Amino acid sequence: MNKSTDELLEEIKSANTIDEYLDENSGSICAKKVSQMLEALIEQKGLNKSEVIAKSEISQVYAYQIFSGVKQAPGRDKILSLLIAMELDFDEVQSFLKQSGYPFLYAKHKRDSIIIFCIQNRKTVVETNNELYSHGEATL
């Protein structure tokens, strides 16, 4: 059974050892690597990895390093570029960010608001970058 974050926090607070906590909660703790999660998404959505990479505006070599796990902690912007290239909806993007440990998109931040708008309106990575740039924000 998957436990809520609050339930897990309470168990961490009362755990005698971290090993005991991890053993008892292995089913509720995300241990997948970003590369595994991306691969699963590609498969689940029936997407072509090379097409996603081309749409992501990330260098081909770097993107394949992300997918292979060579780049174990790619930046949030690189992940967002890949997720936008996969044409995920906002909830799917937020879910991926949360499960992979990246900060989720926060509507109170101007840059994140622009990215949210672009995801909601199915903009490409290029179009998203244009919106960011035109509003004085760093591109993906």
N, CA, C and O atoms as a GROMACS GRO file, in nm:
protein
  560
    1MET      N    1   0.084  -0.118   0.000
    1MET     CA    2   0.000   0.000   0.000
    1MET      C    3   0.088   0.125   0.000
    1MET      O    4   0.181   0.135   0.080
    2ASN      N    5   0.059   0.218  -0.089
    2ASN     CA    6   0.132   0.344  -0.092
    2ASN      C    7   0.084   0.434   0.020
    2ASN      O    8  -0.036   0.456   0.036
    3LYS      N    9   0.177   0.484   0.096
    3LYS     CA   10   0.145   0.574   0.206
    3LYS      C   11   0.158   0.718   0.159
    3LYS      O   12   0.234   0.748   0.068
    4SER      N   13   0.083   0.806   0.224
    4SER     CA   14   0.092   0.947   0.190
    4SER      C   15   0.223   1.004   0.242
    4SER      O   16   0.290   0.943   0.326
    5THR      N   17   0.259   1.120   0.191
    5THR     CA   18   0.381   1.187   0.236
    5THR      C   19   0.374   1.215   0.386
    5THR      O   20   0.472   1.197   0.458
    6ASP      N   21   0.258   1.259   0.433
    6ASP     CA   22   0.241   1.288   0.576
    6ASP      C   23   0.261   1.163   0.661
    6ASP      O   24   0.325   1.167   0.766
    7GLU      N   25   0.207   1.050   0.613
    7GLU     CA   26   0.225   0.925   0.686
    7GLU      C   27   0.373   0.887   0.692
    7GLU      O   28   0.423   0.843   0.796
    8LEU      N   29   0.442   0.903   0.579
    8LEU     CA   30   0.585   0.870   0.575
    8LEU      C   31   0.665   0.962   0.668
    8LEU      O   32   0.756   0.916   0.737
    9LEU      N   33   0.630   1.089   0.670
    9LEU     CA   34   0.700   1.183   0.759
    9LEU      C   35   0.684   1.143   0.905
    9LEU      O   36   0.780   1.150   0.983
   10GLU      N   37   0.564   1.103   0.942
   10GLU     CA   38   0.540   1.060   1.080
   10GLU      C   39   0.623   0.936   1.114
   10GLU      O   40   0.677   0.925   1.224
   11GLU      N   41   0.633   0.845   1.019
   11GLU     CA   42   0.712   0.724   1.043
   11GLU      C   43   0.861   0.753   1.052
   11GLU      O   44   0.933   0.690   1.130
   12ILE      N   45   0.908   0.848   0.971
   12ILE     CA   46   1.050   0.887   0.980
   12ILE      C   47   1.079   0.940   1.120
   12ILE      O   48   1.180   0.907   1.181
   13LYS      N   49   0.989   1.024   1.170
   13LYS     CA   50   1.009   1.086   1.301
   13LYS      C   51   1.016   0.983   1.414
   13LYS      O   52   1.088   1.002   1.512
   14SER      N   53   0.943   0.874   1.398
   14SER     CA   54   0.939   0.775   1.506
   14SER      C   55   1.025   0.650   1.479
   14SER      O   56   1.029   0.558   1.560
   15ALA      N   57   1.095   0.649   1.366
   15ALA     CA   58   1.176   0.532   1.331
   15ALA      C   59   1.297   0.520   1.423
   15ALA      O   60   1.358   0.620   1.460
   16ASN      N   61   1.331   0.396   1.458
   16ASN     CA   62   1.450   0.370   1.538
   16ASN      C   63   1.577   0.381   1.455
   16ASN      O   64   1.678   0.434   1.500
   17THR      N   65   1.570   0.329   1.331
   17THR     CA   66   1.683   0.338   1.239
   17THR      C   67   1.631   0.368   1.099
   17THR      O   68   1.516   0.339   1.067
   18ILE      N   69   1.716   0.427   1.018
   18ILE     CA   70   1.678   0.455   0.880
   18ILE      C   71   1.659   0.326   0.802
   18ILE      O   72   1.572   0.319   0.714
   19ASP      N   73   1.740   0.224   0.831
   19ASP     CA   74   1.726   0.096   0.762
   19ASP      C   75   1.589   0.035   0.788
   19ASP      O   76   1.524  -0.016   0.696
   20GLU      N   77   1.545   0.039   0.912
   20GLU     CA   78   1.412  -0.013   0.948
   20GLU      C   79   1.303   0.062   0.871
   20GLU      O   80   1.213   0.000   0.814
   21TYR      N   81   1.313   0.195   0.870
   21TYR     CA   82   1.215   0.277   0.799
   21TYR      C   83   1.213   0.244   0.650
   21TYR      O   84   1.106   0.224   0.592
   22LEU      N   85   1.330   0.238   0.588
   22LEU     CA   86   1.338   0.210   0.445
   22LEU      C   87   1.285   0.071   0.411
   22LEU      O   88   1.214   0.054   0.312
   23ASP      N   89   1.317  -0.028   0.493
   23ASP     CA   90   1.266  -0.164   0.471
   23ASP      C   91   1.114  -0.168   0.479
   23ASP      O   92   1.049  -0.230   0.395
   24GLU      N   93   1.060  -0.103   0.580
   24GLU     CA   94   0.915  -0.107   0.602
   24GLU      C   95   0.837  -0.027   0.498
   24GLU      O   96   0.718  -0.051   0.479
   25ASN      N   97   0.903   0.067   0.432
   25ASN     CA   98   0.831   0.156   0.341
   25ASN      C   99   0.881   0.151   0.197
   25ASN      O  100   0.859   0.244   0.120
   26SER      N  101   0.948   0.045   0.161
   26SER     CA  102   1.007   0.035   0.028
   26SER      C  103   0.903   0.052  -0.084
   26SER      O  104   0.935   0.102  -0.192
   27GLY      N  105   0.780   0.010  -0.059
   27GLY     CA  106   0.676   0.021  -0.160
   27GLY      C  107   0.622   0.161  -0.179
   27GLY      O  108   0.557   0.190  -0.279
   28SER      N  109   0.650   0.249  -0.085
   28SER     CA  110   0.598   0.386  -0.091
   28SER      C  111   0.703   0.488  -0.129
   28SER      O  112   0.671   0.605  -0.153
   29ILE      N  113   0.828   0.446  -0.135
   29ILE     CA  114   0.936   0.539  -0.162
   29ILE      C  115   0.983   0.521  -0.305
   29ILE      O  116   1.014   0.410  -0.348
   30CYS      N  117   0.988   0.631  -0.377
   30CYS     CA  118   1.032   0.627  -0.517
   30CYS      C  119   1.183   0.608  -0.522
   30CYS      O  120   1.259   0.692  -0.474
   31ALA      N  121   1.225   0.499  -0.580
   31ALA     CA  122   1.368   0.472  -0.591
   31ALA      C  123   1.415   0.465  -0.736
   31ALA      O  124   1.531   0.435  -0.764
   32LYS      N  125   1.323   0.494  -0.828
   32LYS     CA  126   1.360   0.490  -0.969
   32LYS      C  127   1.447   0.609  -1.004
   32LYS      O  128   1.431   0.718  -0.949
   33LYS      N  129   1.537   0.587  -1.095
   33LYS     CA  130   1.621   0.694  -1.145
   33LYS      C  131   1.544   0.772  -1.251
   33LYS      O  132   1.451   0.720  -1.313
   34VAL      N  133   1.585   0.896  -1.271
   34VAL     CA  134   1.520   0.981  -1.371
   34VAL      C  135   1.522   0.914  -1.508
   34VAL      O  136   1.424   0.917  -1.582
   35SER      N  137   1.635   0.853  -1.542
   35SER     CA  138   1.646   0.787  -1.672
   35SER      C  139   1.542   0.675  -1.686
   35SER      O  140   1.482   0.660  -1.792
   36GLN      N  141   1.522   0.598  -1.580
   36GLN     CA  142   1.422   0.491  -1.584
   36GLN      C  143   1.281   0.548  -1.598
   36GLN      O  144   1.197   0.494  -1.670
   37MET      N  145   1.256   0.657  -1.528
   37MET     CA  146   1.124   0.720  -1.535
   37MET      C  147   1.096   0.776  -1.674
   37MET      O  148   0.985   0.764  -1.725
   38LEU      N  149   1.198   0.837  -1.735
   38LEU     CA  150   1.181   0.889  -1.871
   38LEU      C  151   1.158   0.776  -1.971
   38LEU      O  152   1.070   0.786  -2.057
   39GLU      N  153   1.236   0.670  -1.957
   39GLU     CA  154   1.218   0.554  -2.046
   39GLU      C  155   1.077   0.496  -2.033
   39GLU      O  156   1.014   0.462  -2.133
   40ALA      N  157   1.028   0.486  -1.910
   40ALA     CA  158   0.893   0.433  -1.887
   40ALA      C  159   0.788   0.523  -1.950
   40ALA      O  160   0.690   0.474  -2.006
   41LEU      N  161   0.808   0.655  -1.941
   41LEU     CA  162   0.713   0.749  -2.002
   41LEU      C  163   0.711   0.736  -2.153
   41LEU      O  164   0.604   0.735  -2.215
   42ILE      N  165   0.829   0.726  -2.213
   42ILE     CA  166   0.840   0.709  -2.359
   42ILE      C  167   0.761   0.586  -2.402
   42ILE      O  168   0.684   0.589  -2.499
   43GLU      N  169   0.782   0.476  -2.329
   43GLU     CA  170   0.714   0.351  -2.362
   43GLU      C  171   0.564   0.362  -2.340
   43GLU      O  172   0.484   0.323  -2.425
   44GLN      N  173   0.526   0.416  -2.224
   44GLN     CA  174   0.384   0.429  -2.189
   44GLN      C  175   0.308   0.513  -2.290
   44GLN      O  176   0.194   0.482  -2.324
   45LYS      N  177   0.371   0.620  -2.339
   45LYS     CA  178   0.306   0.711  -2.433
   45LYS      C  179   0.322   0.668  -2.579
   45LYS      O  180   0.264   0.729  -2.669
   46GLY      N  181   0.401   0.563  -2.601
   46GLY     CA  182   0.424   0.516  -2.737
   46GLY      C  183   0.500   0.617  -2.822
   46GLY      O  184   0.472   0.633  -2.941
   47LEU      N  185   0.594   0.686  -2.761
   47LEU     CA  186   0.669   0.791  -2.831
   47LEU      C  187   0.799   0.736  -2.888
   47LEU      O  188   0.848   0.632  -2.846
   48ASN      N  189   0.853   0.809  -2.983
   48ASN     CA  190   0.981   0.777  -3.043
   48ASN      C  191   1.088   0.862  -2.974
   48ASN      O  192   1.082   0.985  -2.980
   49LYS      N  193   1.184   0.798  -2.910
   49LYS     CA  194   1.285   0.870  -2.832
   49LYS      C  195   1.361   0.972  -2.916
   49LYS      O  196   1.383   1.085  -2.872
   50SER      N  197   1.401   0.934  -3.036
   50SER     CA  198   1.479   1.027  -3.119
   50SER      C  199   1.396   1.149  -3.159
   50SER      O  200   1.450   1.260  -3.170
   51GLU      N  201   1.266   1.131  -3.181
   51GLU     CA  202   1.179   1.245  -3.213
   51GLU      C  203   1.163   1.336  -3.092
   51GLU      O  204   1.166   1.459  -3.106
   52VAL      N  205   1.147   1.278  -2.974
   52VAL     CA  206   1.136   1.356  -2.852
   52VAL      C  207   1.263   1.438  -2.831
   52VAL      O  208   1.257   1.557  -2.799
   53ILE      N  209   1.377   1.374  -2.850
   53ILE     CA  210   1.505   1.443  -2.832
   53ILE      C  211   1.518   1.558  -2.932
   53ILE      O  212   1.564   1.667  -2.896
   54ALA      N  213   1.479   1.534  -3.056
   54ALA     CA  214   1.486   1.640  -3.158
   54ALA      C  215   1.397   1.759  -3.120
   54ALA      O  216   1.436   1.874  -3.138
   55LYS      N  217   1.279   1.731  -3.067
   55LYS     CA  218   1.186   1.838  -3.027
   55LYS      C  219   1.229   1.909  -2.900
   55LYS      O  220   1.186   2.021  -2.873
   56SER      N  221   1.314   1.845  -2.821
   56SER     CA  222   1.352   1.899  -2.690
   56SER      C  223   1.451   2.016  -2.697
   56SER      O  224   1.466   2.091  -2.601
   57GLU      N  225   1.518   2.029  -2.812
   57GLU     CA  226   1.619   2.134  -2.828
   57GLU      C  227   1.741   2.112  -2.739
   57GLU      O  228   1.818   2.204  -2.715
   58ILE      N  229   1.758   1.990  -2.689
   58ILE     CA  230   1.877   1.952  -2.612
   58ILE      C  231   1.971   1.883  -2.709
   58ILE      O  232   1.926   1.813  -2.800
   59SER      N  233   2.100   1.901  -2.691
   59SER     CA  234   2.193   1.835  -2.781
   59SER      C  235   2.168   1.684  -2.774
   59SER      O  236   2.141   1.629  -2.668
   60GLN      N  237   2.178   1.620  -2.888
   60GLN     CA  238   2.149   1.478  -2.898
   60GLN      C  239   2.235   1.396  -2.802
   60GLN      O  240   2.184   1.305  -2.736
   61VAL      N  241   2.363   1.427  -2.794
   61VAL     CA  242   2.454   1.352  -2.708
   61VAL      C  243   2.411   1.366  -2.561
   61VAL      O  244   2.402   1.266  -2.489
   62TYR      N  245   2.384   1.489  -2.519
   62TYR     CA  246   2.345   1.514  -2.380
   62TYR      C  247   2.212   1.444  -2.348
   62TYR      O  248   2.198   1.383  -2.242
   63ALA      N  249   2.116   1.454  -2.439
   63ALA     CA  250   1.985   1.391  -2.416
   63ALA      C  251   1.998   1.239  -2.402
   63ALA      O  252   1.935   1.179  -2.315
   64TYR      N  253   2.079   1.178  -2.487
   64TYR     CA  254   2.097   1.032  -2.476
   64TYR      C  255   2.170   0.997  -2.347
   64TYR      O  256   2.147   0.889  -2.291
   65GLN      N  257   2.256   1.085  -2.298
   65GLN     CA  258   2.320   1.062  -2.168
   65GLN      C  259   2.218   1.068  -2.054
   65GLN      O  260   2.229   0.993  -1.957
   66ILE      N  261   2.120   1.156  -2.067
   66ILE     CA  262   2.013   1.161  -1.967
   66ILE      C  263   1.935   1.030  -1.970
   66ILE      O  264   1.912   0.969  -1.866
   67PHE      N  265   1.893   0.988  -2.089
   67PHE     CA  266   1.814   0.865  -2.101
   67PHE      C  267   1.891   0.741  -2.057
   67PHE      O  268   1.832   0.647  -2.004
   68SER      N  269   2.021   0.740  -2.080
   68SER     CA  270   2.100   0.621  -2.043
   68SER      C  271   2.138   0.620  -1.896
   68SER      O  272   2.181   0.517  -1.844
   69GLY      N  273   2.123   0.734  -1.829
   69GLY     CA  274   2.159   0.740  -1.688
   69GLY      C  275   2.300   0.789  -1.664
   69GLY      O  276   2.342   0.801  -1.549
   70VAL      N  277   2.375   0.819  -1.770
   70VAL     CA  278   2.510   0.872  -1.754
   70VAL      C  279   2.502   1.007  -1.682
   70VAL      O  280   2.580   1.035  -1.591
   71LYS      N  281   2.406   1.090  -1.724
   71LYS     CA  282   2.379   1.216  -1.654
   71LYS      C  283   2.272   1.185  -1.550
   71LYS      O  284   2.152   1.185  -1.581
   72GLN      N  285   2.315   1.159  -1.428
   72GLN     CA  286   2.223   1.112  -1.325
   72GLN      C  287   2.140   1.224  -1.263
   72GLN      O  288   2.032   1.197  -1.209
   73ALA      N  289   2.188   1.346  -1.269
   73ALA     CA  290   2.113   1.457  -1.210
   73ALA      C  291   2.106   1.574  -1.307
   73ALA      O  292   2.161   1.680  -1.282
   74PRO      N  293   2.036   1.553  -1.420
   74PRO     CA  294   2.024   1.664  -1.516
   74PRO      C  295   1.945   1.778  -1.454
   74PRO      O  296   1.863   1.757  -1.365
   75GLY      N  297   1.970   1.898  -1.501
   75GLY     CA  298   1.899   2.014  -1.450
   75GLY      C  299   1.750   2.007  -1.478
   75GLY      O  300   1.705   1.940  -1.571
   76ARG      N  301   1.675   2.078  -1.396
   76ARG     CA  302   1.529   2.082  -1.409
   76ARG      C  303   1.487   2.131  -1.547
   76ARG      O  304   1.391   2.080  -1.605
   77ASP      N  305   1.558   2.230  -1.602
   77ASP     CA  306   1.521   2.282  -1.734
   77ASP      C  307   1.536   2.177  -1.843
   77ASP      O  308   1.455   2.171  -1.935
   78LYS      N  309   1.638   2.093  -1.833
   78LYS     CA  310   1.655   1.985  -1.932
   78LYS      C  311   1.539   1.887  -1.922
   78LYS      O  312   1.486   1.841  -2.023
   79ILE      N  313   1.501   1.855  -1.799
   79ILE     CA  314   1.387   1.764  -1.779
   79ILE      C  315   1.259   1.827  -1.834
   79ILE      O  316   1.181   1.761  -1.902
   80LEU      N  317   1.238   1.955  -1.804
   80LEU     CA  318   1.120   2.023  -1.856
   80LEU      C  319   1.118   2.023  -2.008
   80LEU      O  320   1.013   2.003  -2.070
   81SER      N  321   1.233   2.044  -2.070
   81SER     CA  322   1.241   2.041  -2.216
   81SER      C  323   1.198   1.906  -2.270
   81SER      O  324   1.124   1.898  -2.369
   82LEU      N  325   1.243   1.800  -2.207
   82LEU     CA  326   1.204   1.665  -2.251
   82LEU      C  327   1.056   1.640  -2.228
   82LEU      O  328   0.989   1.583  -2.314
   83LEU      N  329   1.004   1.683  -2.116
   83LEU     CA  330   0.862   1.661  -2.085
   83LEU      C  331   0.772   1.741  -2.179
   83LEU      O  332   0.668   1.692  -2.223
   84ILE      N  333   0.813   1.864  -2.210
   84ILE     CA  334   0.737   1.945  -2.307
   84ILE      C  335   0.745   1.880  -2.445
   84ILE      O  336   0.645   1.878  -2.518
   85ALA      N  337   0.861   1.830  -2.482
   85ALA     CA  338   0.877   1.762  -2.611
   85ALA      C  339   0.791   1.637  -2.620
   85ALA      O  340   0.750   1.597  -2.729
   86MET      N  341   0.763   1.575  -2.506
   86MET     CA  342   0.675   1.458  -2.502
   86MET      C  343   0.528   1.497  -2.510
   86MET      O  344   0.440   1.411  -2.519
   87GLU      N  345   0.501   1.628  -2.506
   87GLU     CA  346   0.365   1.682  -2.513
   87GLU      C  347   0.279   1.636  -2.396
   87GLU      O  348   0.160   1.607  -2.412
   88LEU      N  349   0.340   1.630  -2.278
   88LEU     CA  350   0.265   1.593  -2.159
   88LEU      C  351   0.177   1.709  -2.115
   88LEU      O  352   0.208   1.825  -2.141
   89ASP      N  353   0.066   1.676  -2.048
   89ASP     CA  354  -0.016   1.784  -1.995
   89ASP      C  355   0.042   1.831  -1.862
   89ASP      O  356   0.135   1.770  -1.809
   90PHE      N  357  -0.014   1.938  -1.809
   90PHE     CA  358   0.040   2.001  -1.689
   90PHE      C  359   0.045   1.904  -1.571
   90PHE      O  360   0.145   1.899  -1.500
   91ASP      N  361  -0.062   1.828  -1.549
   91ASP     CA  362  -0.065   1.735  -1.436
   91ASP      C  363   0.042   1.627  -1.451
   91ASP      O  364   0.103   1.587  -1.352
   92GLU      N  365   0.065   1.580  -1.572
   92GLU     CA  366   0.169   1.480  -1.595
   92GLU      C  367   0.308   1.537  -1.568
   92GLU      O  368   0.394   1.469  -1.512
   93VAL      N  369   0.330   1.662  -1.609
   93VAL     CA  370   0.459   1.727  -1.584
   93VAL      C  371   0.480   1.742  -1.434
   93VAL      O  372   0.586   1.708  -1.382
   94GLN      N  373   0.379   1.792  -1.364
   94GLN     CA  374   0.390   1.812  -1.219
   94GLN      C  375   0.416   1.679  -1.148
   94GLN      O  376   0.500   1.671  -1.058
   95SER      N  377   0.346   1.576  -1.189
   95SER     CA  378   0.362   1.445  -1.129
   95SER      C  379   0.505   1.394  -1.150
   95SER      O  380   0.567   1.342  -1.056
   96PHE      N  381   0.556   1.408  -1.271
   96PHE     CA  382   0.692   1.362  -1.299
   96PHE      C  383   0.793   1.439  -1.213
   96PHE      O  384   0.882   1.379  -1.153
   97LEU      N  385   0.778   1.570  -1.209
   97LEU     CA  386   0.871   1.652  -1.129
   97LEU      C  387   0.868   1.609  -0.983
   97LEU      O  388   0.972   1.595  -0.919
   98LYS      N  389   0.749   1.589  -0.931
   98LYS     CA  390   0.734   1.550  -0.791
   98LYS      C  391   0.798   1.414  -0.764
   98LYS      O  392   0.873   1.397  -0.668
   99GLN      N  393   0.767   1.316  -0.849
   99GLN     CA  394   0.818   1.180  -0.829
   99GLN      C  395   0.969   1.171  -0.846
   99GLN      O  396   1.034   1.085  -0.786
  100SER      N  397   1.024   1.258  -0.928
  100SER     CA  398   1.168   1.252  -0.954
  100SER      C  399   1.248   1.345  -0.863
  100SER      O  400   1.371   1.352  -0.872
  101GLY      N  401   1.179   1.417  -0.776
  101GLY     CA  402   1.247   1.500  -0.678
  101GLY      C  403   1.284   1.640  -0.724
  101GLY      O  404   1.357   1.711  -0.655
  102TYR      N  405   1.234   1.680  -0.841
  102TYR     CA  406   1.259   1.815  -0.890
  102TYR      C  407   1.152   1.909  -0.835
  102TYR      O  408   1.039   1.866  -0.809
  103PRO      N  409   1.186   2.037  -0.818
  103PRO     CA  410   1.083   2.132  -0.775
  103PRO      C  411   0.972   2.139  -0.880
  103PRO      O  412   0.998   2.146  -1.000
  104PHE      N  413   0.849   2.136  -0.832
  104PHE     CA  414   0.737   2.143  -0.926
  104PHE      C  415   0.722   2.286  -0.976
  104PHE      O  416   0.780   2.379  -0.921
  105LEU      N  417   0.644   2.303  -1.081
  105LEU     CA  418   0.619   2.435  -1.136
  105LEU      C  419   0.529   2.512  -1.041
  105LEU      O  420   0.426   2.461  -0.997
  106TYR      N  421   0.569   2.634  -1.010
  106TYR     CA  422   0.503   2.714  -0.908
  106TYR      C  423   0.447   2.842  -0.971
  106TYR      O  424   0.523   2.926  -1.018
  107ALA      N  425   0.316   2.854  -0.971
  107ALA     CA  426   0.248   2.963  -1.042
  107ALA      C  427   0.283   3.101  -0.989
  107ALA      O  428   0.263   3.200  -1.059
  108LYS      N  429   0.334   3.112  -0.867
  108LYS     CA  430   0.371   3.242  -0.812
  108LYS      C  431   0.505   3.293  -0.865
  108LYS      O  432   0.540   3.409  -0.845
  109HIS      N  433   0.581   3.205  -0.932
  109HIS     CA  434   0.706   3.246  -0.994
  109HIS      C  435   0.678   3.282  -1.140
  109HIS      O  436   0.619   3.203  -1.213
  110LYS      N  437   0.722   3.399  -1.180
  110LYS     CA  438   0.695   3.448  -1.316
  110LYS      C  439   0.739   3.347  -1.422
  110LYS      O  440   0.662   3.312  -1.512
  111ARG      N  441   0.863   3.301  -1.410
  111ARG     CA  442   0.916   3.208  -1.511
  111ARG      C  443   0.835   3.080  -1.516
  111ARG      O  444   0.800   3.032  -1.624
  112ASP      N  445   0.804   3.024  -1.399
  112ASP     CA  446   0.724   2.902  -1.395
  112ASP      C  447   0.583   2.927  -1.450
  112ASP      O  448   0.526   2.840  -1.516
  113SER      N  449   0.528   3.045  -1.425
  113SER     CA  450   0.395   3.078  -1.479
  113SER      C  451   0.395   3.075  -1.630
  113SER      O  452   0.301   3.026  -1.693
  114ILE      N  453   0.501   3.129  -1.689
  114ILE     CA  454   0.512   3.129  -1.835
  114ILE      C  455   0.522   2.985  -1.886
  114ILE      O  456   0.458   2.949  -1.985
  115ILE      N  457   0.601   2.903  -1.819
  115ILE     CA  458   0.615   2.762  -1.859
  115ILE      C  459   0.482   2.690  -1.844
  115ILE      O  460   0.443   2.612  -1.932
  116ILE      N  461   0.411   2.714  -1.735
  116ILE     CA  462   0.279   2.652  -1.714
  116ILE      C  463   0.186   2.691  -1.828
  116ILE      O  464   0.118   2.606  -1.885
  117PHE      N  465   0.181   2.820  -1.860
  117PHE     CA  466   0.097   2.869  -1.969
  117PHE      C  467   0.129   2.795  -2.099
  117PHE      O  468   0.039   2.752  -2.171
  118CYS      N  469   0.257   2.782  -2.127
  118CYS     CA  470   0.299   2.717  -2.251
  118CYS      C  471   0.260   2.569  -2.253
  118CYS      O  472   0.218   2.517  -2.356
  119ILE      N  473   0.275   2.501  -2.139
  119ILE     CA  474   0.235   2.361  -2.132
  119ILE      C  475   0.084   2.349  -2.153
  119ILE      O  476   0.037   2.264  -2.229
  120GLN      N  477   0.008   2.434  -2.085
  120GLN     CA  478  -0.138   2.432  -2.097
  120GLN      C  479  -0.183   2.456  -2.241
  120GLN      O  480  -0.284   2.401  -2.285
  121ASN      N  481  -0.107   2.537  -2.312
  121ASN     CA  482  -0.144   2.572  -2.449
  121ASN      C  483  -0.068   2.492  -2.554
  121ASN      O  484  -0.062   2.529  -2.671
  122ARG      N  485  -0.008   2.380  -2.508
  122ARG     CA  486   0.060   2.285  -2.597
  122ARG      C  487   0.166   2.349  -2.686
  122ARG      O  488   0.179   2.314  -2.804
  123LYS      N  489   0.241   2.444  -2.629
  123LYS     CA  490   0.349   2.509  -2.703
  123LYS      C  491   0.469   2.414  -2.710
  123LYS      O  492   0.489   2.331  -2.621
  124THR      N  493   0.546   2.428  -2.815
  124THR     CA  494   0.669   2.349  -2.830
  124THR      C  495   0.778   2.408  -2.740
  124THR      O  496   0.759   2.513  -2.679
  125VAL      N  497   0.890   2.340  -2.734
  125VAL     CA  498   1.004   2.392  -2.657
  125VAL      C  499   1.050   2.524  -2.718
  125VAL      O  500   1.080   2.618  -2.645
  126VAL      N  501   1.057   2.532  -2.850
  126VAL     CA  502   1.099   2.655  -2.917
  126VAL      C  503   1.003   2.769  -2.883
  126VAL      O  504   1.045   2.880  -2.851
  127GLU      N  505   0.873   2.741  -2.891
  127GLU     CA  506   0.773   2.844  -2.860
  127GLU      C  507   0.780   2.885  -2.712
  127GLU      O  508   0.764   3.002  -2.678
  128THR      N  509   0.804   2.787  -2.625
  128THR     CA  510   0.818   2.815  -2.482
  128THR      C  511   0.939   2.904  -2.458
  128THR      O  512   0.932   3.001  -2.383
  129ASN      N  513   1.050   2.870  -2.521
  129ASN     CA  514   1.171   2.952  -2.508
  129ASN      C  515   1.149   3.093  -2.561
  129ASN      O  516   1.200   3.190  -2.503
  130ASN      N  517   1.075   3.106  -2.669
  130ASN     CA  518   1.045   3.240  -2.723
  130ASN      C  519   0.963   3.321  -2.622
  130ASN      O  520   0.989   3.440  -2.603
  131GLU      N  521   0.864   3.257  -2.560
  131GLU     CA  522   0.783   3.326  -2.459
  131GLU      C  523   0.869   3.368  -2.341
  131GLU      O  524   0.859   3.481  -2.293
  132LEU      N  525   0.953   3.278  -2.294
  132LEU     CA  526   1.041   3.310  -2.182
  132LEU      C  527   1.132   3.427  -2.217
  132LEU      O  528   1.145   3.522  -2.139
  133TYR      N  529   1.195   3.420  -2.332
  133TYR     CA  530   1.288   3.524  -2.374
  133TYR      C  531   1.219   3.659  -2.388
  133TYR      O  532   1.272   3.762  -2.344
  134SER      N  533   1.100   3.659  -2.448
  134SER     CA  534   1.028   3.785  -2.470
  134SER      C  535   0.982   3.850  -2.340
  134SER      O  536   0.948   3.968  -2.339
  135HIS      N  537   0.980   3.773  -2.232
  135HIS     CA  538   0.941   3.827  -2.102
  135HIS      C  539   1.063   3.843  -2.008
  135HIS      O  540   1.048   3.858  -1.887
  136GLY      N  541   1.182   3.839  -2.066
  136GLY     CA  542   1.303   3.864  -1.989
  136GLY      C  543   1.344   3.752  -1.896
  136GLY      O  544   1.415   3.775  -1.798
  137GLU      N  545   1.299   3.632  -1.926
  137GLU     CA  546   1.332   3.516  -1.842
  137GLU      C  547   1.430   3.424  -1.914
  137GLU      O  548   1.437   3.422  -2.037
  138ALA      N  549   1.507   3.350  -1.836
  138ALA     CA  550   1.602   3.254  -1.893
  138ALA      C  551   1.526   3.145  -1.969
  138ALA      O  552   1.422   3.096  -1.923
  139THR      N  553   1.579   3.107  -2.084
  139THR     CA  554   1.516   3.001  -2.162
  139THR      C  555   1.552   2.865  -2.104
  139THR      O  556   1.643   2.852  -2.021
  140LEU      N  557   1.480   2.765  -2.150
  140LEU     CA  558   1.508   2.630  -2.106
  140LEU      C  559   1.639   2.584  -2.169
  140LEU      O  560   1.683   2.472  -2.145
   0.00000   0.00000   0.00000
